[in-house]
Amino acid sequence: VGKSTTSLGLLAALSSRVPLESIGYLKPVGQQHVEVQAAAEGAPPLRVDKDCRLAKEYFGLRCEYKHMSPVLMPRGFTKSYVDGEIDMERQKQALLHAWEALRAAHPNVVVEGTG
C-alpha cells in the first residue's frame, strides 16, 4: 500500500535536486492501463500503466512510454497464462530492454512495484 505515493514523493525529491532529464521512471508490470499518444508521429496510440502517465505528465519526465510501462496485465491475463498463450520469455525480454534503455538515458530511475 502506498507504492504510487512513495514513487511520486521520490520523483518530487529527485526533481528538486537533479536535472529533470536525468530522471527515469519504470513500472515494469502494469495492471490498470490508459491510452496515450505514441512518441513517433503517426504511430498508433499506446496502452500504458496509469501511474506512468501521471508521472510523465505531472513531472514532465523525458522517458518514452514504451520503456516506462513494458508489460501490461490486462483483464484475462491469468487465463491466457494458464492456457499457455503468454510467452514469458518475451515478457522478460521486454522488461530487460526497458530497464537497459532507461538506465542508458537516465542515471536516476525510480522503479515502482505492482500489486
Steps between C-alpha positions, in 0.01 A plus 500: 500500500627847412745401223375765258503772765852401603616499136349844440676626814832362377446663160420833669812479716721405207359771274595764756858373519609374159430602139166370375658327202698279742182349649332188368195308620410135452190305595610160370160333521185711473151389591287810440570653163404803294551604140768760420642647182805317369828691468533444126284722283223301332553197725193344658424585865664290771348343809708566812455472872305796637776585749748543213278759338463683831875503566592607146240774469521642852880513519567545128722192489689447177464122490326312223173340602601171341790479747304623800229232471641197316256230618126528560276247669159573348177331597527130414881488532497220758275282282721567199806403707341176623393420143862537385430809292752725676864482395682561829839530330361782285366672814838464670683641197262798486576576866875471454498713185296772674734500802811518284357783287401703806833449678692598187310829475430584866747450788213520752213255445206456736354149470148452635364160599166349407219350702 
